[in-house]
Amino acid sequence: MMSMEEHAKEFNLHFKQLFLNKENGSTETSAYNPWLCSYDVKNGSNGSNLSADCLMFHDNLLQALLDDTRSYTPSPAHRFFTYITPVIAVFGVVGNSVSLMVFLSKNMRKLSASMYLIALAISDIMSLVFYVLPEWLKHGEPLLSGYSWPPLLQQNGVCQSVLYLQYIARFLSSWFLVFFTIERFIGVCFPLRRKDLCDPRSASRVILGAVVVASAGCVFKPVLSGSFPTISGAMMCTSDSHHQYLSFILDSIFGVIITFIPFILITILNVFIIRKLVLRNKRNRKIRVITTESIIRLEFTFILLAMSICFVALNLPYFAVWCRRYWKIRQMLNMHMMSPTTLQHHDDNIGDLDNTLHVTRTIFYINYCINFFLYSVTGAYFRKELKHLFCKGDQNIRLSYAHRYSAYTTKPHSQTSRQTSLL
């Protein structure tokens, strides 16, 4: 995906080839004015309306398009993307690394839900390293350094490898959240089946299966991409021009798979989870039975609800703007069917969408760094284990916590079966 500056340069260069006669060195563009102004006539407009104002308008349009002296002025949205994205990347890598250590601790890794959150933390780190960072180096860092496109990322081999890893990471980040939702749905709505379906071994099999599916399903991206020269002569990692339409279709399907389908599944399952929790809360007020296990699993459910809301809020705006922008660019490929007014309108729209895309893309990146903060806010046991992680000297607190946590794992089956049915 090209940045606003790259789009502006490429747009001008395309029009230079259309309107400048390079064979005889002529720079006359007036010969094209009849075609430019005759578009409305061919489409049924009154020819008497084609006045000198039309020719003057098109002369001004072409002069603007062919002017090399105009410099790109970064928009506030572009600057927002440039300065905020590195902060997101740093906090994301650190936060997910800490979350990974917490869920790998002895007390937390016993739960199947922790397995999914461990996998989610790893996939989020991969997304930050192989997706967010390269995108910032491509679209944001040039604004700071004045140089465009890091050469290493544009080389064949590196280009395809980075694309492949970032597609796998993005797929897994979305679907690990779906699997975590399914695990909580079974635990809340079908507690008697939880021990059979929601154990760490089952979670490991699901995670491994997701990695295999992602690895096989994302092969299309490196196959249909490569490093190709632009009109200006610079190399750019992008889709193969011979397969642009196929790449667009597959990218759109991929976007639906990692955004729209997870959104639908997460929303539906969360509705059932919330409904079950409301009914259970009314029942628990009467019987007043609360266990340590139920508290921990309830916290995982609250974590899930917070993550689900953030997933929808952070993903959908970027996906919608990306689809609209890509479709506008596809329409501009048929510029021989457009009047200059329509063409300029499309270019202005793409510029506006670029600004919107910079903002929504930055907001979307927050999805890869926010989980640590959600865990810290909604999970008391996560906070306690986090404290133990950095305060290992407090052995009394750790032993007390370990005893409370392991209490439900050592109780007789007849006792725990009654209590775990509550959640």
Secondary structure, DSSP 8 states (H G I E B T S, - for coil): ---HHHHHHHHHHHHHHHH-BTTTTB---GGGHHHHHTHHHHTT--GGG--HHHHHHHHHHHHHHH-SS------HHHHHHHHHHHHHHHHHHHHHHHHHHHHTSTTTTTSHHHHHHHHHHHHHHHHIIIIIHHHHHHHTHHHHHS--S-GGGGSTTHHHHHHHHHHHHHHHHHHHHHHHHHHHHHHHH-HHHHHHHSSHHHHHHHHHHHHHHHHHHTTHHHHTEEEEE-TTS-EEEEE-GGGHHHHHHHHHHHHIIIIIHHHHHHHHHHHHHHHHHHHHHHHHHHH----HHHHHHHHHHHHHHHHHHHHHHHHHHHHHHHHHHHHHHHHHTTGGGS-HHHHHHHHHHHHHHHHHHHHHHHHHHGGGTSHHHHHHHH-HHHHHHHHHHH-TT-HHHHHHHHHHHHTTTSS-HHHHHHHHTT-
